[in-house]
């Protein structure tokens, strides 16, 4: 979910120049909330919060009407309701979001095979090779917006530019329901007017460091020697910010998405101090992580544990495994070991398990024997049962009982893989 509320929106006229452009960044507007309005038109025009109304649920998304009150993603729902008490809280329906994401991505693939999904509701498209069939990048963008609306009932915003970085900035500025084209010759002028925090990778800490040196806009960056930027931000980041400010971004649209990590986390309704309960939740999360790894053909070399205490202090711990794995039992064992070395000085508000350093399954050297062989066969059989009868059909006996997550969404939900490839 974008953080913008639609104020300060800029869009291009119908006859806008698109010379030198080739990259489109397409972003669905308030996607989860828009899907809920599509399915329940009585919600149209109302401030909507996607999340569970009870306990410690966080905001998964919000309509623009709610964002104008300061509601943001990852904010506790209770805080969001204090900011916008008239908001309607709607529980998430992730399967529905995923189905519509498939429809939208299929439309993109009809135009060009060069599609790079960034998340369930946004993607980069390289349309250079599609010009003869579909027209100029600006014309393609207008066609896409019309098709998405006609075929799904949903609205998207599109940025058109010569590079990925500028295209993404343009789509953000055009939201909601907008199209902004930045011709190649106007790239630096477009960038110069933006605040330095709009540059990719410049978070609050980096922005504060630059502000301390009088650098507030991209124009200020352009007027600053590269060495000053590197001393302020470090050599790597300083060089990258200098390049982006000058419109230099050599990244291509990558059709093969490489997952960096897979994780699940859960925020409890009530803080938990019982180590036995926390260990059970770790096992539940580890099994979900393992299932996602197997579903996508990955193994993880590193397992990480995340804990957030009642005072909001957050810690992470990780360990590298002797061999990469997608076995939930092994992931859970690693998470348990990490957990055993944590001082539970306060009750726990949030717990999470993450698999990192991913590699294709079966890519490692073959061992003389497989310590996880029995568990691997069990979990593969469980995968088959769940695929046939549903996720809740089979689980560990220790996990039986009332679920705690109340429909929580997976961490960083991803779009489905293109089934044509």
Secondary structure, DSSP 8 states (H G I E B T S, - for coil): --S--STT-----TT---TT--EEEEEETTHHHHHHHHH-GGGTTS-EEES-SSTT-B-SEE-HHHHTTT--TTSBHHHHHHH-TT-EEE---HHHHHHHHHHHHHHHHHH-S-EEEEETTEEEEE-GGGHHHH-SHHHHHHHHHHHHHHHHS--EEEEEESSHHHHHHHHHHH-SS-EEE--GGGHHHHHHTSBGGGSTT--HHHHHHHHTTT--BHHHHHTS-HHHHHHHH-HHHHHHHHHHHTT-------SS----EEEEEEEEEEEE--HHHHHHHHHHHHHHHHHHHHHHTEEEEEEEEEEEETT--EEEEEEEEEEEE--HHHHHHHHHHHHHTS---S-EEEEEEEEEEEEETT-S---SS-TTHHHHHHHHHHHHHHHHH-GGGS--GGG-S--SSTT---TT------TT-
